[in-house]
Amino acid sequence: MFEWFYDKNGCAVLFRYDDRLISKNGQNLCWIINGYLYSLRSGRHIGWLEDGKIFDIDNGVLAFSRDANNLPYRPGIGGTPGIPGIPGKPGRPGIGGRYGRPGYHGYSDVRDVLDYFLRNQ
């Protein structure tokens, strides 16, 4: 499965490829397992993917797909970049426990979506 995701400014920042999220520059960001997002290295739970929206650990929307509904607001969506080379699949770590999901609160306070994933490795 291949699907682009956009930040709250409407810029394409990452895409889904099978069971991973990958940056627009072709860097593996996290694992997707049954709608839960897990760190590539530590296996720690770092968010959710549901109904075309990527949520951070505080349940704020980090990014959304073109078809996502029920957004706090829908920005104008820019063009999508060309598809980068798909990186190889890294070894999967042991997967950690899941956090309880807090209440929904709109867009995430995270300023840089890619930095969120890189900091949560």
N, C-alpha and C positions, 0 to 999 in steps of 0.2 A: 504494500500500500504506500502511495506517495501523496502527500498533502502538505501544502504550504500553510504556515501560521504567521500572523501579523501582530505587531505590538499595538499598544493603545494609540499610537500615532498613525497607524495604517501601513507601516513599513514591514516588508517581508523579512523575518529574522531567522526562521528555522523551518524545518520540514520533518514530517514523519516518514520514516522508511522502515517498513515491517515493524519490528519491536524496539525501535530506537527513535530518539529525536536527534537530528543532525543540524548543525548551524549552516547558514547560507554559504559559509566558507568551506564546508565539508568536514567539520570536526564533530565526532560523536559527543553527545551531551548527556544522555541518560537512557535508561532502559524503561520500556513500557510493559507492564505485566498486569493484565486484567484491569486496566484503567488507572493503575497506580504508577507513579514515576519514582524510579530508584537511581541513586548515584551510580555512575559507572564503576568507580573504584571501591567505594566502601559498601555499597549495597543498601545504604540508608534511604529511607522513604523521604522524598523531597517534594511531593506534590501529587496532583491528579490530572487525568485527561478525561473529560466528560463532555458529551454533546458539542464537540468541536471547539472546546475551550480548554486551555492549559491553566491550571490553578497552582499557585505557590502553596507553601506549607501553612500559610495563614488563611487559605481559601480565597485569595484575591486573584482575579484574572490576570495572568501574565501575557497570554497571547491567545489568538482565536483564528479559526479557519474562515474561509469565505462564506461558508454555509451556517456558521454559528448564529444562534438566536439568543435572545434574553441577555444582551450585553448592556452594561451601564449606559453606554452610548456607542454608536457605530461611526468611527472616523472614516474619511475617504480612504479607500485602499489603493495603494500605489501598485505599480507593475511588479511582477515577480522576476527575480533574477534567473539567469540560466541555471540549469541543474549542475552543481559541482560534481566532481568525482565522488563516488560513494566510498567512504573508508571501509576497511575490513572490520568485521565484528570483533570487538575485544573479548577477552575472557570474561565471563560473568561471575561476579563475586557472590558470596552467600548473601541472601536477601534478608534485610532486617525487618523488624516488626513495623506495623502501620500505626500512624498517629490517628487519634480521633479527629474527625473533621469539624473545624469550628464553623460558625455561621458565616454565610456569604456576605461580603462587604464591598462589592464592586471591583474596580481595577486594583491591581496590586500596587503597593507603594514602591516597589522595585523600579529603579530608573533604567536599568540596562538588563534586558531579558537574558542575553548570553552570559553576562557576568553572574547572574543568579545561578546558572547551572555550573559555571566554572568554579564559583566559590563553594558550591555544595557537592564537591567530589569527595 
